[in-house]
Amino acid sequence: MDPVEAYGRVKSSILEHHKWFDSSLPMIASENVTSPAVRKAMTSDFGHRYAEGWVGERVYAGTKYIDEVESIAMELVKRLFNVKFADVRPISGVVANLAVYTAFTNPGDVAMALPITKGGHISMGPLRGSEGQFIGGTAGAVRGLDVKYLAFDDHNMNVDVDKSIKRIEENKPKLVILGGSVILFPHPVKELSDVCKSVGALLHYDAAHVAGLIAGKQFQQPMEEGADVMTMSTHKTFFGPQHGAVITNDEEKFERIKLANFPGLLSNHHLHSVAALALAAAEMLAFGEEYARAVVRNAKALAQALHDEGFSVVAEHLGFTQSHQVLLDVDALGGGHRCEKLLEEANIIVNRNLLPWDIKRGRSFKDPGGLRLGVSELTRLGMGEEEMKEIAKLYRKVLLDREDPKKVAGEVSELRKRFRNVKYAFEEGPAYEY
Ligand SMILES: *Cc1c(COP(=O)(O)O)cnc(C)c1O
C-alpha cells in the first residue's frame, strides 16, 4: 500500500470506529470509556517523555511536572483503596501481575489460581495444561511458575473454599491468586487468608476487573479481608486509561514490588497514562461511590430483565450477580460465537466466554457456550435500570425472535442518541469525539 493511501486509510478507520461506537452498545466487561479530560491527557506531551525510576530518584532530567503528577497519582490511588503503598508504574494489569510474580517467587515455585475455564486470566496461567497442551500463560511461560488450580464450585460460581484449602495445604504454594476475568461474586479472601499464612503463601488479589467497584466501595475490600497485595488494570470498572497498579500495606513487600517494576520490568512507564490515571483517580474519589452503585444496580437489573425475556442467565439462585458482569448461557442458541456475531451486526458489542461447564459439554474457547456482558461503559454514559430493560428487549429481538440485526441496529442507535456524554466526571462531555 502506498504510504499516502495507508495514512489516509488509518485516519479514516479511526474516525469510522468512533462513529460506530457512538451509535453502539459497548458491553465488553473489561472495557469502559474515559472522560474527555482523561482522553486529552493521553495525548499530552507526557507521552513523549521518559522518567525512569522513582519520583525524586529519576534517571532523566526534565521531569519536575511529571514527578508532581505521578506523586498525586500515587496519593489518590492510596486513598481510594485505603492502603499505605501504591506503585502506579505498571503499564497494564498483566505487567502488574508479573511484578508480583517477579517480586515474590522464583521460577519453579508453585502458584495457585483459577483456571481460565472458571474465570482465571491468561496472566495467571501455566505454560502447559494437565494433558501437556500448550497454554502459554504469563505465570508459567514468563516466570516459569508451576501453576496449580484452586477448586471452583460451578453451581455457586465461586472458589470452593473447603476444597481449595485442602489443595493449598497439599501443594504449599508460594503464591495464591484470587480475582478473575469472570467474577460475579466476591472471592473468599478472608476464608483463604489463614491457610495462606500457614503454608507461607502470599495472597494476591487480582482486581483487574473489579478495581472500580472496590474503589467505589460496592464490592469486597480485599486488602481489609487479608490480601497481601492487590494488582489492577485501571481501565475496566476503574474508568481510567489503559494502565496498571500494585498496592500493599507492607513496606518490605513494597520495596520488592518497586524493584520488580524498575529496573525489572519497565524502562518507560507511559507517563501520559500516569497523568490520565491521576485525573481518573480524582474523578473516582469524587464520583466513584455513586458510579459503582449504579454499575452494580444496572448489572442486576439487566440480568433480571434478560431472565424475564427468556434467556438463561447464570446464577439465578444467587441473584445473578454482585459485580458489573452478567453471564448468559447461550448453548441452546447456537453458542457464543454465533450470538456474538449476531449482536455485533446489531451494534451490540459483547464477547463470547467460556462457562465453567463448557469443556464437559464439548465446547472450547473458540466457540464457548457463554456470553459475558458488562454494564460499566453504559453506566458511565448515564444509563439506568429502565435502559437495561430496553436493552434486554433488543437482545431478545436479535437472539430469540431472530429479527434482522440490521433493523435492531437502528433501534440501538436511537437509544444511544439520548446518551452521548460521559458522566461521573468533573467535566462531562462527548464520549466518543475524536
Ligand atoms: C484483564 C485482566 C488482566 C490483564 O489486564 P491488562 O490490563 O489487559 O493487561 C489481568 N487479570 C485479570 C483477572 C483480568 O481480567
The ligand as an SDF file (V2000), in Angstrom:
LIG
                    3D

 15 15  0  0  0  0  0  0  0  0999 V2000
   -7.8830   -8.0440   32.1290 C   0  0  0  0  0  0  0  0  0  0  0  0
   -7.2260   -8.8420   33.1720 C   0  0  0  0  0  0  0  0  0  0  0  0
   -5.8590   -8.7350   33.3780 C   0  0  0  0  0  0  0  0  0  0  0  0
   -4.9580   -8.0350   32.4110 C   0  0  0  0  0  0  0  0  0  0  0  0
   -5.0550   -6.7120   32.3740 O   0  0  0  0  0  0  0  0  0  0  0  0
   -4.4290   -5.8540   31.1720 P   0  0  0  0  0  0  0  0  0  0  0  0
   -4.5740   -4.5040   31.7340 O   0  0  0  0  0  0  0  0  0  0  0  0
   -5.2520   -6.1670   29.9810 O   0  0  0  0  0  0  0  0  0  0  0  0
   -3.0180   -6.2730   30.9950 O   0  0  0  0  0  0  0  0  0  0  0  0
   -5.2970   -9.3900   34.4560 C   0  0  0  0  0  0  0  0  0  0  0  0
   -6.0620  -10.1230   35.2730 N   0  0  0  0  0  0  0  0  0  0  0  0
   -7.3820  -10.2630   35.0990 C   0  0  0  0  0  0  0  0  0  0  0  0
   -8.1650  -11.0780   36.0680 C   0  0  0  0  0  0  0  0  0  0  0  0
   -8.0050   -9.6470   34.0120 C   0  0  0  0  0  0  0  0  0  0  0  0
   -9.3020   -9.8230   33.8190 O   0  0  0  0  0  0  0  0  0  0  0  0
  1  2  1  0
  2  3  1  0
  2 14  2  0
  3  4  1  0
  3 10  2  0
  4  5  1  0
  5  6  1  0
  6  7  2  0
  6  8  1  0
  6  9  1  0
 10 11  1  0
 11 12  2  0
 12 13  1  0
 12 14  1  0
 14 15  1  0
M  END
$$$$
